Amino acid sequence: MTSAGKQVFKFAQESKVELLKVVWPTRQETIQTTTIVIVMVAVTGFILWGVDSVMMWAIAKITHLG
């Protein structure tokens, strides 16, 4: 086996060992985290929509287009 081949094989073995050390989240933790992310994305979207609407209204009033 070449030097590069040995390095790849060693890397694969070390990666397997590291994967065994990973503590995977439970189903409940995954659901909770996903729910929080979805809620925060929705809240942020509504805030940005509100800011955009106010800015569009203000610009329309300033430029006498609305």
Phi, psi and omega per residue, in radians:
M1 nan 2.415 -3.133
T2 -1.292 2.944 3.127
S3 -1.079 -0.749 3.129
A4 -1.129 -0.694 3.116
G5 -1.107 -0.697 3.108
K6 -1.127 -0.692 3.133
Q7 -1.132 -0.724 3.123
V8 -1.129 -0.766 3.137
F9 -1.101 -0.752 3.120
K10 -1.106 -0.745 3.118
F11 -1.054 -0.753 3.141
A12 -1.105 -0.733 3.123
Q13 -1.117 -0.780 -3.139
E14 -1.147 -0.628 3.103
S15 -1.120 -0.710 3.123
K16 -1.095 -0.740 3.120
V17 -1.091 -0.751 -3.134
E18 -1.150 -0.661 3.116
L19 -1.100 -0.542 3.113
L20 -1.227 -0.354 -3.134
K21 -1.487 -0.237 -3.073
V22 -1.187 2.347 3.043
V23 -1.746 1.836 -3.085
W24 -1.378 2.522 3.131
P25 -1.205 2.670 3.077
T26 -1.302 2.948 3.103
R27 -1.049 -0.732 -3.130
Q28 -1.097 -0.772 3.121
E29 -1.098 -0.698 3.133
T30 -1.126 -0.757 3.125
I31 -1.117 -0.773 -3.137
Q32 -1.101 -0.798 -3.122
T33 -1.125 -0.744 3.122
T34 -1.095 -0.734 3.121
T35 -1.083 -0.778 3.130
I36 -1.063 -0.766 -3.138
V37 -1.095 -0.784 -3.135
I38 -1.094 -0.762 3.132
V39 -1.106 -0.784 -3.118
M40 -1.147 -0.651 3.085
V41 -1.110 -0.749 3.123
A42 -1.118 -0.796 3.138
V43 -1.073 -0.815 3.130
T44 -1.078 -0.707 3.105
G45 -1.068 -0.777 3.123
F46 -1.152 -0.675 3.104
I47 -1.099 -0.826 3.135
L48 -1.122 -0.668 3.077
W49 -1.068 -0.754 3.130
G50 -1.115 -0.803 3.122
V51 -1.087 -0.759 3.132
D52 -1.082 -0.746 3.138
S53 -1.103 -0.773 3.123
V54 -1.107 -0.754 -3.137
M55 -1.139 -0.707 3.100
M56 -1.102 -0.744 3.115
W57 -1.076 -0.816 -3.112
A58 -1.109 -0.754 3.135
I59 -1.141 -0.686 3.109
A60 -1.103 -0.709 3.126
K61 -1.186 -0.722 -3.118
I62 -1.147 -0.714 -3.090
T63 -1.595 0.079 3.114
H64 1.029 0.619 3.107
L65 -1.751 -0.132 -3.062
G66 -2.259 nan nan
